[in-house]
Structures are given as C-alpha cells and as structure tokens.
C-alpha cells in the first residue's frame, strides 16, 4: 500500500465520518437549538442536501481512481464531481437562504 492509497482511504473515512452524518441529520431536520432559531426547516434541508453533494463530490474523485478508469474517461466525471458539484452545493444553499430570508421578511396582506 502506497502513501497515495493511505491518503485516499483517510480522505474517504474523514468525509464519511464528519460530513455524511451531519448532512443526514440536517436533512432530517435534526439540528442544535441555536441553529434552529436562525434557520427554517427548508434551510436546514437545503444545507443537508448541499452537504450530501459535497460528500459525493469528495468521494467520487477517489472512487474513480480506485475503479481504474483511464484518465481520459475519468476527466469529465471528475470535472462534474469536483468544481461543478461544489458550485451547485454552494448555490443551492445560498439561493435557499436568500429566498427564505426574503419570504420571512415579507409582510402578508391582512384582510380589512
């Protein structure tokens, strides 16, 4: 086993132990009280989905090497799983946060 294999295993283990449970908890709506006070359930779910996207992105880069895909075939998948997935996760969380904050701030019309 080489140092690269050891790093790959540590990379997957770290992401799986740290990010995956947290993302699943947020997806289910489980969050600390301080986070529930400042975030709506929709925002918590969006953050959970964003975390799952980041986890899949981090794990996919290593798994494609383990499967033994040639570099030419691996490049488009690594590109989609790398920067594109990270950008998608950040945009998902950002757009959801902005939309929820606007929705909370907007006054609903009252009947008179």
GROMACS elastic network, one bead per residue, 0.5 to 0.9 nm:
[ bonds ]
;  ai    aj funct       b0    kb
    1     4     6  0.81425   500
    1     5     6  0.61267   500
    1     6     6  0.70794   500
    2     5     6  0.52782   500
    2     6     6  0.64388   500
    2     7     6  0.87425   500
    3     6     6  0.50161   500
    3     7     6  0.61379   500
    3     8     6  0.85611   500
    4     7     6  0.50518   500
    4     8     6  0.60994   500
    4     9     6  0.86413   500
    5     9     6  0.61947   500
    5    10     6  0.85622   500
    6     9     6  0.52025   500
    6    10     6  0.61547   500
    6    11     6  0.84706   500
    7    10     6  0.50299   500
    7    11     6  0.58903   500
    7    12     6  0.86053   500
    8    12     6  0.62666   500
    8    13     6  0.85068   500
    8    62     6  0.62503   500
    8    63     6  0.88797   500
    9    12     6  0.52919   500
    9    13     6  0.60332   500
    9    14     6  0.84689   500
    9    62     6  0.85871   500
   10    14     6  0.58537   500
   10    15     6  0.84726   500
   11    14     6  0.52531   500
   11    15     6  0.62291   500
   11    16     6  0.84609   500
   11    58     6  0.80527   500
   11    59     6  0.78806   500
   11    62     6  0.82684   500
   12    15     6  0.53027   500
   12    16     6  0.59197   500
   12    17     6  0.84516   500
   12    55     6  0.89152   500
   12    58     6  0.75454   500
   12    59     6  0.58367   500
   12    62     6  0.76534   500
   13    16     6  0.50989   500
   13    17     6  0.59581   500
   13    18     6  0.83944   500
   14    17     6  0.52932   500
   14    18     6  0.59238   500
   14    19     6  0.79012   500
   15    18     6  0.53575   500
   15    19     6  0.52869   500
   15    20     6  0.67441   500
   15    55     6  0.62912   500
   15    58     6  0.73334   500
   15    59     6  0.76245   500
   16    19     6  0.58832   500
   16    20     6  0.50986   500
   16    21     6  0.74758   500
   16    55     6  0.72833   500
   16    59     6  0.84383   500
   17    20     6  0.62780   500
   17    21     6  0.66897   500
   17    22     6  0.87783   500
   18    21     6  0.64770   500
   18    22     6  0.67358   500
   18    23     6  0.89451   500
   19    22     6  0.53172   500
   19    23     6  0.59811   500
   19    24     6  0.85637   500
   19    51     6  0.65819   500
   19    52     6  0.76909   500
   19    54     6  0.83484   500
   19    55     6  0.65070   500
   20    23     6  0.51772   500
   20    24     6  0.61381   500
   20    25     6  0.85653   500
   20    48     6  0.89983   500
   20    51     6  0.72578   500
   20    52     6  0.65415   500
   20    55     6  0.65474   500
   21    24     6  0.51064   500
   21    25     6  0.60582   500
   21    26     6  0.86061   500
   22    25     6  0.50860   500
   22    26     6  0.62095   500
   22    27     6  0.85234   500
   22    31     6  0.89107   500
   22    48     6  0.74704   500
   22    51     6  0.78674   500
   23    26     6  0.51293   500
   23    27     6  0.60260   500
   23    28     6  0.86026   500
   23    45     6  0.86096   500
   23    47     6  0.72332   500
   23    49     6  0.68147   500
   23    50     6  0.77798   500
   23    51     6  0.50948   500
   23    52     6  0.59003   500
   23    55     6  0.87549   500
   24    28     6  0.62011   500
   24    29     6  0.86043   500
   24    30     6  0.85828   500
   24    45     6  0.89990   500
   24    48     6  0.61371   500
   24    49     6  0.82011   500
   24    51     6  0.83668   500
   24    52     6  0.76559   500
   25    28     6  0.51446   500
   25    29     6  0.62346   500
   25    30     6  0.50289   500
   25    31     6  0.69255   500
   25    48     6  0.72598   500
   26    30     6  0.54066   500
   26    31     6  0.61052   500
   26    41     6  0.88613   500
   26    44     6  0.54138   500
   26    45     6  0.57724   500
   26    46     6  0.82826   500
   26    47     6  0.67182   500
   26    49     6  0.82462   500
   26    51     6  0.88342   500
   27    30     6  0.75165   500
   27    41     6  0.89665   500
   27    44     6  0.65266   500
   27    46     6  0.73540   500
   27    47     6  0.74003   500
   27    49     6  0.65060   500
   28    31     6  0.87939   500
   28    44     6  0.84337   500
   28    45     6  0.70520   500
   28    48     6  0.81147   500
   29    36     6  0.87881   500
   29    41     6  0.63097   500
   29    42     6  0.87382   500
   29    44     6  0.62289   500
   29    45     6  0.65449   500
   29    48     6  0.86299   500
   30    36     6  0.86779   500
   30    44     6  0.84451   500
   31    34     6  0.81989   500
   31    35     6  0.62522   500
   31    36     6  0.62267   500
   31    44     6  0.78981   500
   32    35     6  0.54105   500
   32    36     6  0.63288   500
   32    37     6  0.88447   500
   33    36     6  0.50332   500
   33    37     6  0.62194   500
   33    38     6  0.89824   500
   34    37     6  0.54006   500
   34    38     6  0.69470   500
   34    39     6  0.89373   500
   35    38     6  0.55208   500
   35    39     6  0.60373   500
   35    40     6  0.89695   500
   35    44     6  0.86035   500
   36    39     6  0.51998   500
   36    40     6  0.66998   500
   36    41     6  0.77186   500
   36    44     6  0.80773   500
   37    40     6  0.77914   500
   39    42     6  0.79943   500
   39    43     6  0.58382   500
   39    44     6  0.65440   500
   39    97     6  0.82728   500
   39   100     6  0.86092   500
   39   101     6  0.89351   500
   40    43     6  0.51884   500
   40    44     6  0.64000   500
   40    45     6  0.88038   500
   40    97     6  0.89385   500
   40   100     6  0.74855   500
   41    44     6  0.50242   500
   41    45     6  0.62278   500
   41    46     6  0.86215   500
   42    45     6  0.51717   500
   42    46     6  0.61989   500
   42    47     6  0.86554   500
   42    96     6  0.77167   500
   42    97     6  0.87501   500
   42   100     6  0.78438   500
   43    46     6  0.50734   500
   43    47     6  0.61934   500
   43    48     6  0.85977   500
   43    93     6  0.73517   500
   43    96     6  0.61716   500
   43    97     6  0.60021   500
   43   100     6  0.72043   500
   44    47     6  0.51324   500
   44    48     6  0.62151   500
   44    49     6  0.87266   500
   45    49     6  0.61971   500
   45    50     6  0.85194   500
   46    49     6  0.50755   500
   46    50     6  0.60667   500
   46    51     6  0.85553   500
   46    89     6  0.88002   500
   46    92     6  0.67551   500
   46    93     6  0.56376   500
   46    96     6  0.67774   500
   46    97     6  0.85022   500
   47    51     6  0.61218   500
   47    52     6  0.86356   500
   47    89     6  0.83253   500
   47    92     6  0.80756   500
   47    93     6  0.56583   500
   47    96     6  0.88222   500
   48    51     6  0.50698   500
   48    52     6  0.62903   500
   48    53     6  0.86895   500
   48    93     6  0.89917   500
   49    52     6  0.50377   500
   49    53     6  0.62156   500
   49    54     6  0.86563   500
   49    89     6  0.76388   500
   49    92     6  0.84309   500
   49    93     6  0.84483   500
   50    53     6  0.50759   500
   50    54     6  0.62647   500
   50    55     6  0.86271   500
   50    86     6  0.84111   500
   50    88     6  0.79533   500
   50    90     6  0.69152   500
   50    91     6  0.88177   500
   50    92     6  0.67364   500
   50    93     6  0.64089   500
   51    54     6  0.50410   500
   51    55     6  0.60939   500
   51    56     6  0.85930   500
   51    89     6  0.73307   500
   52    56     6  0.60900   500
   52    57     6  0.84371   500
   52    89     6  0.86281   500
   53    56     6  0.51626   500
   53    57     6  0.60879   500
   53    58     6  0.86651   500
   53    81     6  0.87479   500
   53    85     6  0.65000   500
   53    86     6  0.73644   500
   53    88     6  0.81368   500
   53    89     6  0.61213   500
   54    58     6  0.61793   500
   54    59     6  0.86137   500
   54    81     6  0.86751   500
   54    82     6  0.86885   500
   54    85     6  0.68487   500
   54    86     6  0.60246   500
   54    89     6  0.67637   500
   55    58     6  0.51968   500
   55    59     6  0.61415   500
   55    60     6  0.84173   500
   56    59     6  0.51939   500
   56    60     6  0.57845   500
   56    61     6  0.86652   500
   56    81     6  0.74686   500
   56    85     6  0.86019   500
   57    60     6  0.52629   500
   57    61     6  0.66153   500
   57    78     6  0.83537   500
   57    80     6  0.83130   500
   57    82     6  0.56724   500
   57    83     6  0.85543   500
   57    85     6  0.62633   500
   57    86     6  0.73244   500
   58    61     6  0.58234   500
   58    62     6  0.72650   500
   58    81     6  0.76099   500
   58    82     6  0.73383   500
   59    62     6  0.55076   500
   59    63     6  0.61660   500
   59    64     6  0.87346   500
   59    81     6  0.89091   500
   60    64     6  0.60276   500
   60    65     6  0.86926   500
   60    77     6  0.83641   500
   60    78     6  0.73766   500
   60    81     6  0.64710   500
   60    82     6  0.84309   500
   61    64     6  0.56039   500
   61    65     6  0.69162   500
   61    74     6  0.88198   500
   61    77     6  0.82463   500
   61    78     6  0.57814   500
   61    81     6  0.69307   500
   61    82     6  0.73267   500
   62    65     6  0.53145   500
   62    66     6  0.64059   500
   62    67     6  0.88183   500
   63    67     6  0.60850   500
   63    68     6  0.86390   500
   64    67     6  0.52531   500
   64    68     6  0.65586   500
   64    69     6  0.61516   500
   64    74     6  0.65720   500
   64    77     6  0.82068   500
   64    78     6  0.78283   500
   65    68     6  0.52864   500
   65    69     6  0.63845   500
   65    70     6  0.84733   500
   65    71     6  0.87428   500
   65    74     6  0.79688   500
   66    69     6  0.79295   500
   68    71     6  0.88291   500
   68    74     6  0.89315   500
   69    72     6  0.81297   500
   69    73     6  0.62417   500
   69    74     6  0.57760   500
   70    73     6  0.54288   500
   70    74     6  0.60427   500
   70    75     6  0.86750   500
   71    75     6  0.60053   500
   72    75     6  0.55678   500
   72    76     6  0.79071   500
   73    76     6  0.66939   500
   73    77     6  0.74982   500
   74    77     6  0.54280   500
   74    78     6  0.59548   500
   74    79     6  0.85070   500
   75    78     6  0.50968   500
   75    79     6  0.60027   500
   75    80     6  0.86165   500
   76    79     6  0.50132   500
   76    80     6  0.61872   500
   76    81     6  0.84878   500
   77    80     6  0.51345   500
   77    81     6  0.59372   500
   77    82     6  0.82459   500
   78    82     6  0.56221   500
   78    83     6  0.85678   500
   79    82     6  0.51188   500
   79    83     6  0.63358   500
   79    84     6  0.66766   500
   79    85     6  0.85333   500
   80    83     6  0.67123   500
   80    84     6  0.51022   500
   80    85     6  0.61169   500
   81    84     6  0.63434   500
   81    85     6  0.52446   500
   81    86     6  0.78201   500
   82    85     6  0.56321   500
   82    86     6  0.63461   500
   82    87     6  0.87433   500
   83    86     6  0.51107   500
   83    87     6  0.60470   500
   83    88     6  0.85134   500
   84    87     6  0.51477   500
   84    88     6  0.61173   500
   84    89     6  0.86695   500
   85    89     6  0.61414   500
   85    90     6  0.86031   500
   86    89     6  0.51537   500
   86    90     6  0.62087   500
   86    91     6  0.85469   500
   87    90     6  0.51630   500
   87    91     6  0.60241   500
   87    92     6  0.84615   500
   88    91     6  0.51281   500
   88    92     6  0.59897   500
   88    93     6  0.86453   500
   89    92     6  0.51175   500
   89    93     6  0.62933   500
   89    94     6  0.84956   500
   90    93     6  0.53482   500
   90    94     6  0.59717   500
   90    95     6  0.84638   500
   91    95     6  0.58020   500
   91    96     6  0.82350   500
   92    95     6  0.54471   500
   92    96     6  0.60816   500
   92    97     6  0.85402   500
   93    96     6  0.52352   500
   93    97     6  0.60697   500
   93    98     6  0.86439   500
   94    97     6  0.51897   500
   94    98     6  0.62046   500
   94    99     6  0.85525   500
   95    98     6  0.52093   500
   95    99     6  0.60270   500
   95   100     6  0.85058   500
   96    99     6  0.51263   500
   96   100     6  0.60162   500
   96   101     6  0.84848   500
   97   100     6  0.52436   500
   97   101     6  0.61066   500
   97   102     6  0.85711   500
   98   101     6  0.52075   500
   98   102     6  0.61607   500
   98   103     6  0.85459   500
   99   102     6  0.51557   500
   99   103     6  0.60508   500
   99   104     6  0.85879   500
  100   104     6  0.60531   500
  100   105     6  0.85160   500
  101   104     6  0.51459   500
  101   105     6  0.61512   500
  101   106     6  0.86355   500
  102   105     6  0.51138   500
  102   106     6  0.60987   500
  103   106     6  0.52940   500
  103   107     6  0.83924   500
  104   107     6  0.78339   500
  107   110     6  0.88806   500
